[in-house]
Each structure stands twice: as C-alpha cells, then as structure tokens.
C-alpha cells in the first residue's frame, strides 16, 4: 500500500516539474516521471488484482518509448528552426 | 513498513525531487536514471521481476540515453533559460501539485485491497500467455505504433536541403515538382 502512496507523490512531483520547467526537454523529463508513477501504481495494483496490471505496465513502457522518439524528434526539429526550445517562446503554432 | 521499503521510497522521492529541481539538464537526466534504477528495484520487490529488468534496459538504458544525447547535442546542459512570465509561479505550482497529491491520496485512502494474488514472481513465463492471449491485439497495435514512431522520428529530423545544395539532376526533379 505504501508504494501506491509513493506513486501518488511521484506523480505530483511530475506535475510540479511540468508546471515550473521552462525548457521543453525538462518538461519532457517530468512527463517521464509521471508515466513511471502511473506504472508503479499499475504494478502495485497488480498484487491485488492479478497479472493484467503488469502487462498494462509493459504496454505503457513500450508506448513511452514511441512517445520519446517522436517528442525528441520534434524538439530537435523545433530547435533547428527557432534556436530555442523554451516553452514560452513556442506559444504560437505558426512558423 | 520494513526499513528497506522505507529506504526505497525515500530514495524514490528524493531522486524525483532532484529531477524537477536541478538547474543543470544533464544532472536532472542523471537523477532520472537513479530514479529509474530504484524503481526497478521496487518492481522486483513487488513481484514484477521481468518488468524490473525491462525498466533497466528500456528506460534507464535506452530512453534516458536518448534524452542525454539530445541535451548534449542541443543545449550544452543549460536547463533554465528564458524569463519567468509569471512572477512567483513556483509556490503556486507547488500548491497545485500538492493539491493533485491530495486528490490522489484521498482516492487511495478509502481503498481496501487484499494483496493476495499469486503473481508467480512476474516472470516472462507468467506474462507470456497473457501477452499472446487476451492482449494480442494490444501487442500488435503497440508494435505498429512503434514502427510508425520510428518512421516519424526519422522523417522529422530530415534536414530540408536548400535547392542549390542539390545535385543538378536532382534539382531538375525538384523544380518539376
């Protein structure tokens, strides 16, 4: 049970990071933290409800890998275009 | 709660705090690796051995290394750039995230869970039949998603070459297009 509480606190830390960080890549790091908090609670609940939770956590890891590939590609492309990835500079979508 | 459990949770939260507060981007990524390693230990302790090792291989080994590559390529490790448009936004953000934590914890407090499932140690022998049984469609979808993500990542970082950098025969094609 204590792991579930730790997972909630880790998720809140990730929220704090997303709200305070000003560089896109550090926002991304905080998002990874939140994904892992969700994984920890999935695995914690798997002990009460069966192995499906662990399979779901495996899928979350695979999807996170895809997300990181696309996200970092976007960050590199934006950096080439704008010479910056500070999220406050990127508030408009047009080039 | 056993002392080992308390130590693991303390390390988990401490490294998580480092990830969101360190000013140097490389240090933050290294703290994230430490967080993932502790998390892998926690997974093994929670009867999810396969996932523990996957966590080390995929997260600490591949994903964070990708992060480190991009940080070193682009940022020269400067984490905090730009100005703060909202003055004193950090206490506000801390308050908001404490609120999120409060909501999640209040949801957990009412739960009555019986931790009595036999997970067979969370070994691949136990996960395999599920993965290729009930979850087969999800597995295929995730495989397709990974392939699409690879194609997108390669396509996104293709440099757009200016017209005069092309070879003559290529240029004719470009102009015709």
Interface residues (C-beta under 8 A of the other chain):
Chain A: X1 X2 X3 X4 X5 X6 X8 X9 X10 X11 X12 X13 X14 X15 X16 X17 X19 X20 X21 X22 X23 X25 X26 X28 X29 X30 X32 X33 X36 X39 X40 X43 X44 X45 X46 X47 X48 X49 X50 X51 X52 X54 X55 X57 X58 X59 X61 X62 X63 X64 X65 X66 X67 X68 X69 X70 X72 X73 X74 X75 X76 X77 X79 X80 X84 X85 X86 X88 X89
Chain B: X1 X5 X9 X12 X13 X16 X17 X19 X20 X25 X28 X29 X32 X35 X36 X39 X42 X43 X46 X47 X48 X50 X51 X54 X55 X58 X59 X62 X63 X66 X67 X70 X71 X73 X74 X75 X79 X80 X81 X82 X83 X84 X85 X89 X90 X92 X93 X94 X96 X97 X98 X100 X101 X104 X105 X108 X111 X113 X114 X115 X116 X117 X119 X120 X122 X126 X127 X130 X131 X134 X135 X138 X139 X142 X145 X146 X148 X149 X150 X152 X153 X154 X156 X157 X159
